[in-house]
Amino acid sequence: MKKNESLLVGKVPPELLEEIVFSRLGYSRKEVVLTPAIGEDTAALDLGKELLLASTDPITGAEDKAGWLAVKVAVNDIGATGGEPICVLVTLLLPETASLSDLEQIVDDINDACLEEEVQVAGGHTEVTQGLKQPIISITVLGKTRNRKILSSANAKVGDDIVVTKWAGMEGTSILVRDFGEAFVDVLDEASVKQAKDLFSMISVTRDGSMAAEAGANACHDATEGGVLGAIYEICQASGLGAVVYADKIPVLPVTSRVAEFCKIDPLRLISSGSLIVTTPYGERLCNAYQDAGINATVVGKIVRESREVVQSGNKSALSSPGPDHLWYARRYLESITQRQ
């Protein structure tokens, strides 16, 4: 990519992160024991009895309940390591068009999510900023390990089963239906619209991660931008291994399939907060434990030494680097048809 070329919307591609961002990490401190890498969303600092965990995430692709979602997504990074989230720091940048009620709604949503996750707002910064079209919310979450154990994406082992909890594309489905409800009037019935909106209630992976840690899993990664396939690719990158993924086994709700078909996107490449990717030698045993706890879970593939492939309907293709999340393609499409109406 040429230096004067515009970047695409969404996460910066892994190869650019490695080349440009991860090569400029400042001074190396011995206390920092988990550093930035593809597939690693959490930093770890060795400060004593337990490791301090830290992660940060912005919300830029959602409007409805953005404050609530921002907390949930940030806390998930700690939960995906098997750790315990403790507190959050909130940076809230508001456009000049924002009203007092807008501020109050966002802060109420942040408060509600923190109460649900049992974390405290420990600080932050709030301001009105020129040049914004919508609020930007960035959450930094601090937590701690349980018995100094971290379920790092780099710890995947050859022979591990790949387990997916809940369903692919959950977050993206909910965001699209919440933000563009009128566009789906002829696509989804009333019950499906409610189901899509209610998927927000399943977005936390803190319980999924703690159960994986207790069951002796090797690696975990929450499926955010890039979807389930993107998260599996990032585990491969972090661990230096390959994977065989059976796409037809990846759980997708019918409502997500209908939303994806209407928006002409791939649900396996749609942002999927709430879905945790786990690699473990005991896939079926872990799935049974999840099912007993009321969490849907499925074995969808295997960690292998080198090859990275997706098998779908008997056809093989490469498990490739995640490009822009398909949420952005869907938003662009829905905005275009909404403007025509």
C-alpha positions as CSV (number, residue, x, y, z in Angstrom):
1,M,0.0,0.0,0.0
2,K,1.3,3.4,-1.0
3,K,1.8,6.0,1.8
4,N,-0.5,8.6,0.3
5,E,-3.3,6.0,-0.3
6,S,-6.4,6.4,1.8
7,L,-7.1,3.7,4.4
8,L,-10.3,1.8,4.3
9,V,-13.0,2.3,7.0
10,G,-12.8,-0.2,9.9
11,K,-9.9,-1.9,11.7
12,V,-6.4,-1.2,10.2
13,P,-5.3,-4.4,8.3
14,P,-3.1,-6.8,10.4
15,E,-0.1,-6.4,8.1
16,L,-0.2,-2.7,8.5
17,L,-0.5,-2.9,12.3
18,E,2.6,-5.2,12.4
19,E,4.6,-3.0,10.0
20,I,3.7,0.5,11.2
21,V,2.1,0.3,14.7
22,F,3.7,-2.6,16.5
23,S,7.2,-1.6,15.5
24,R,6.8,1.7,17.4
25,L,5.9,0.8,21.0
26,G,8.2,3.1,22.9
27,Y,10.4,2.1,25.8
28,S,10.3,-1.6,26.8
29,R,9.3,-2.2,30.4
30,K,9.8,-5.5,32.2
31,E,6.5,-5.1,34.0
32,V,4.6,-5.3,30.7
33,V,4.3,-9.1,30.1
34,L,1.6,-9.1,27.3
35,T,2.2,-6.6,24.5
36,P,0.4,-5.6,21.4
37,A,0.0,-8.3,18.7
38,I,-2.5,-9.5,16.1
39,G,-5.3,-11.3,18.1
40,E,-4.3,-9.8,21.4
41,D,-6.7,-7.2,22.7
42,T,-5.5,-7.0,26.3
43,A,-2.3,-5.8,27.9
44,A,-0.9,-7.4,31.0
45,L,1.3,-5.9,33.7
46,D,3.1,-7.8,36.4
47,L,2.7,-5.7,39.5
48,G,2.6,-8.3,42.2
49,K,0.3,-11.2,43.3
50,E,-2.0,-10.9,40.2
51,L,-1.4,-9.5,36.8
52,L,-3.1,-6.2,36.0
53,L,-5.1,-6.4,32.7
54,A,-5.9,-3.4,30.6
55,S,-7.7,-2.9,27.3
56,T,-9.3,-0.1,25.3
57,D,-12.0,0.1,22.7
58,P,-14.0,2.8,20.9
59,I,-17.6,2.6,19.6
60,T,-17.9,4.1,16.1
61,G,-20.3,1.9,14.2
62,A,-23.4,2.1,16.4
63,E,-25.8,4.8,17.4
64,D,-28.6,3.3,19.6
65,K,-27.3,2.4,23.1
66,A,-23.8,3.3,22.1
67,G,-22.7,4.0,25.7
68,W,-24.0,0.6,26.9
69,L,-22.4,-1.2,24.0
70,A,-19.0,0.6,24.5
71,V,-18.7,-0.7,28.1
72,K,-19.8,-4.3,27.1
73,V,-17.3,-4.5,24.2
74,A,-14.4,-3.1,26.3
75,V,-15.1,-5.4,29.2
76,N,-15.2,-8.4,26.8
77,D,-11.5,-8.0,26.1
78,I,-10.8,-8.7,29.8
79,G,-13.4,-11.4,30.0
80,A,-12.0,-13.2,26.9
81,T,-8.7,-13.7,28.8
82,G,-10.5,-15.3,31.7
83,G,-9.8,-12.2,33.8
84,E,-12.0,-10.2,36.1
85,P,-12.9,-6.6,35.0
86,I,-12.8,-4.0,37.8
87,C,-13.2,-0.5,36.5
88,V,-13.5,1.6,33.3
89,L,-12.2,5.0,32.2
90,V,-14.5,6.8,29.7
91,T,-13.6,9.3,27.0
92,L,-16.7,10.8,25.5
93,L,-16.4,13.1,22.5
94,L,-19.7,14.8,21.5
95,P,-20.6,16.6,18.2
96,E,-21.6,20.2,18.4
97,T,-25.2,19.2,17.7
98,A,-25.4,17.1,20.9
99,S,-28.0,18.1,23.5
100,L,-28.0,17.8,27.2
101,S,-30.5,14.9,26.8
102,D,-28.0,13.1,24.4
103,L,-25.3,13.4,27.1
104,E,-27.6,12.1,29.8
105,Q,-28.7,9.1,27.7
106,I,-25.2,8.1,26.9
107,V,-24.1,8.3,30.5
108,D,-27.2,6.5,31.7
109,D,-26.4,3.7,29.2
110,I,-22.8,3.5,30.4
111,N,-24.0,3.4,34.0
112,D,-26.5,0.5,33.2
113,A,-23.8,-1.6,31.6
114,C,-21.4,-1.0,34.4
115,L,-24.0,-2.1,37.0
116,E,-24.6,-5.3,34.9
117,E,-20.9,-6.1,34.6
118,E,-20.1,-5.1,38.2
119,V,-17.5,-2.6,37.2
120,Q,-17.0,1.0,38.4
121,V,-16.4,4.2,36.3
122,A,-13.1,5.3,37.8
123,G,-12.4,8.4,35.6
124,G,-12.5,9.8,32.1
125,H,-12.9,12.9,30.0
126,T,-16.0,14.5,28.3
127,E,-16.1,17.3,25.8
128,V,-17.9,18.7,22.7
129,T,-15.6,18.5,19.7
130,Q,-15.7,20.2,16.3
131,G,-16.0,18.1,13.1
132,L,-17.9,15.1,14.5
133,K,-21.1,13.7,12.9
134,Q,-21.9,11.4,15.9
135,P,-20.5,10.8,19.4
136,I,-17.3,8.8,19.8
137,I,-17.0,6.8,23.0
138,S,-13.7,5.2,24.0
139,I,-13.6,2.9,27.0
140,T,-10.4,1.8,28.8
141,V,-11.1,-1.1,31.2
142,L,-8.8,-2.4,34.0
143,G,-9.0,-5.8,35.5
144,K,-7.0,-8.6,37.0
145,T,-6.1,-12.2,36.3
146,R,-7.5,-15.1,38.3
147,N,-4.5,-17.1,39.7
148,R,-2.2,-15.2,37.2
149,K,-3.6,-17.1,34.2
150,I,-4.2,-15.4,30.9
151,L,-6.0,-17.1,28.0
152,S,-3.9,-15.5,25.3
153,S,-4.7,-15.9,21.6
154,A,-1.0,-17.0,21.2
155,N,-1.5,-20.1,23.4
156,A,-3.5,-22.1,20.8
157,K,-2.0,-25.6,20.4
158,V,-2.0,-28.0,17.4
159,G,-4.9,-30.4,17.8
160,D,-7.1,-28.0,19.7
161,D,-10.8,-28.0,18.9
162,I,-12.1,-24.6,17.9
163,V,-15.3,-23.7,19.8
164,V,-17.6,-20.9,19.0
165,T,-20.0,-19.7,21.7
166,K,-23.5,-18.2,21.0
167,W,-23.9,-17.1,17.3
168,A,-22.0,-15.4,14.6
169,G,-22.9,-11.8,13.7
170,M,-24.9,-11.2,16.8
171,E,-23.7,-7.6,17.5
172,G,-23.9,-6.6,13.8
173,T,-27.4,-7.9,13.5
174,S,-28.6,-6.0,16.5
175,I,-26.9,-2.8,15.5
176,L,-28.3,-2.8,12.0
177,V,-31.9,-3.5,13.1
178,R,-31.7,-0.9,15.9
179,D,-30.2,1.8,13.7
180,F,-32.1,1.1,10.4
181,G,-35.4,-0.5,11.6
182,E,-37.5,1.0,8.8
183,A,-35.4,-0.6,6.2
184,F,-36.3,-4.1,7.5
185,V,-40.1,-3.6,7.5
186,D,-40.6,-6.0,4.5
187,V,-37.8,-8.3,5.5
188,L,-38.4,-9.2,9.2
189,D,-41.6,-9.8,11.1
190,E,-42.2,-8.2,14.5
191,A,-40.9,-11.2,16.4
192,S,-37.7,-11.2,14.4
193,V,-37.1,-7.5,14.9
194,K,-37.5,-8.0,18.7
195,Q,-35.1,-11.0,18.6
196,A,-32.5,-9.0,16.7
197,K,-32.7,-6.0,19.2
198,D,-32.6,-8.4,22.2
199,L,-29.3,-9.9,21.0
200,F,-27.7,-6.9,22.8
201,S,-28.5,-8.6,26.1
202,M,-26.1,-11.5,25.1
203,I,-23.1,-9.5,24.1
204,S,-21.0,-10.1,27.3
205,V,-18.4,-12.9,27.1
206,T,-17.1,-12.5,30.7
207,R,-18.9,-15.7,31.8
208,D,-17.8,-17.6,28.6
209,G,-14.2,-16.7,29.3
210,S,-14.2,-17.6,33.0
211,M,-15.8,-21.0,32.1
212,A,-13.1,-21.6,29.4
213,A,-10.4,-20.8,31.9
214,E,-11.8,-23.2,34.5
215,A,-12.1,-25.9,31.9
216,G,-8.4,-25.7,30.9
217,A,-8.8,-24.0,27.5
218,N,-5.6,-22.9,25.8
219,A,-6.7,-19.7,24.0
220,C,-9.6,-17.3,23.7
221,H,-10.5,-14.4,21.5
222,D,-13.7,-12.5,21.3
223,A,-15.1,-12.1,17.8
224,T,-15.4,-8.3,17.2
225,E,-14.6,-6.6,13.9
226,G,-14.0,-9.1,11.2
227,G,-16.5,-11.5,12.7
228,V,-16.0,-15.2,13.6
229,L,-13.7,-16.0,10.7
230,G,-11.6,-12.8,11.4
231,A,-11.2,-13.9,15.1
232,I,-10.1,-17.4,14.1
233,Y,-7.6,-15.9,11.7
234,E,-6.2,-13.6,14.4
235,I,-5.8,-16.6,16.7
236,C,-3.8,-18.3,13.9
237,Q,-1.6,-15.2,13.5
238,A,-1.0,-14.8,17.3
239,S,-0.1,-18.5,17.7
240,G,1.8,-18.9,14.4
241,L,-0.4,-21.9,13.6
242,G,-3.1,-22.8,11.1
243,A,-6.8,-23.9,11.2
244,V,-9.3,-25.9,9.4
245,V,-12.8,-24.3,9.8
246,Y,-16.0,-25.9,8.8
247,A,-18.1,-22.8,8.0
248,D,-21.4,-24.8,7.8
249,K,-21.0,-25.7,11.5
250,I,-20.6,-22.1,12.6
251,P,-23.9,-21.2,14.4
252,V,-25.9,-18.4,12.7
253,L,-29.4,-17.4,13.8
254,P,-32.1,-17.3,11.1
255,V,-32.6,-13.6,11.8
256,T,-28.9,-12.9,11.1
257,S,-29.1,-14.9,7.9
258,R,-32.0,-12.8,6.7
259,V,-30.3,-9.5,7.6
260,A,-27.1,-10.6,6.0
261,E,-28.9,-11.8,2.8
262,F,-30.8,-8.5,2.5
263,C,-27.7,-6.4,3.1
264,K,-25.6,-8.6,0.7
265,I,-23.0,-9.4,3.4
266,D,-21.3,-12.5,4.9
267,P,-22.6,-13.1,8.5
268,L,-19.3,-14.9,9.3
269,R,-17.5,-11.6,8.6
270,L,-19.9,-9.5,10.6
271,I,-19.0,-8.0,14.0
272,S,-19.8,-10.6,16.6
273,S,-19.3,-9.4,20.1
274,G,-20.9,-11.9,22.5
275,S,-19.4,-14.8,20.6
276,L,-16.1,-16.2,22.1
277,I,-13.7,-18.3,20.1
278,V,-12.0,-20.9,22.3
279,T,-9.3,-23.4,21.4
280,T,-9.2,-26.4,23.7
281,P,-8.2,-30.1,23.6
282,Y,-11.7,-30.9,25.1
283,G,-14.1,-29.2,22.7
284,E,-17.2,-31.4,23.1
285,R,-16.7,-31.5,26.9
286,L,-16.5,-27.7,27.0
287,C,-19.6,-27.3,24.7
288,N,-21.6,-29.6,27.1
289,A,-20.6,-27.4,30.0
290,Y,-21.6,-24.3,28.1
291,Q,-24.9,-25.9,27.1
292,D,-25.6,-26.8,30.8
293,A,-25.0,-23.2,31.7
294,G,-27.5,-22.0,29.0
295,I,-24.8,-20.8,26.5
296,N,-25.0,-22.1,23.0
297,A,-21.6,-23.5,21.8
298,T,-20.4,-25.6,18.9
299,V,-17.1,-27.2,17.7
300,V,-16.4,-25.7,14.3
301,G,-12.9,-26.8,13.4
302,K,-9.4,-27.7,14.4
303,I,-6.1,-25.9,15.0
304,V,-3.4,-27.4,12.7
305,R,0.3,-26.8,12.2
306,E,0.3,-24.7,8.9
307,S,-2.7,-24.7,6.5
308,R,-5.4,-22.1,7.0
309,E,-8.6,-23.0,5.2
310,V,-12.4,-22.7,5.3
311,V,-14.5,-25.6,4.2
312,Q,-18.0,-24.6,3.1
313,S,-20.5,-26.8,1.2
314,G,-17.6,-29.1,0.3
315,N,-15.5,-26.3,-1.2
316,K,-12.2,-25.1,0.3
317,S,-11.0,-21.5,0.4
318,A,-8.3,-19.7,2.3
319,L,-8.9,-18.4,5.8
320,S,-7.8,-14.9,4.9
321,S,-7.0,-11.7,6.8
322,P,-10.1,-9.8,7.8
323,G,-10.8,-6.8,5.7
324,P,-13.2,-4.1,6.7
325,D,-16.0,-5.5,8.8
326,H,-19.2,-6.2,6.8
327,L,-21.1,-3.9,9.2
328,W,-19.7,-1.0,7.2
329,Y,-20.8,-2.4,3.9
330,A,-24.3,-3.0,5.3
331,R,-24.5,0.5,6.8
332,R,-23.5,2.0,3.4
333,Y,-26.2,-0.1,1.6
334,L,-28.9,0.7,4.2
335,E,-28.1,4.4,4.1
336,S,-28.4,4.4,0.3
337,I,-31.8,2.7,0.3
338,T,-33.1,4.8,3.2
339,Q,-32.1,8.0,1.3
340,R,-34.1,6.8,-1.8
341,Q,-37.3,6.2,0.2
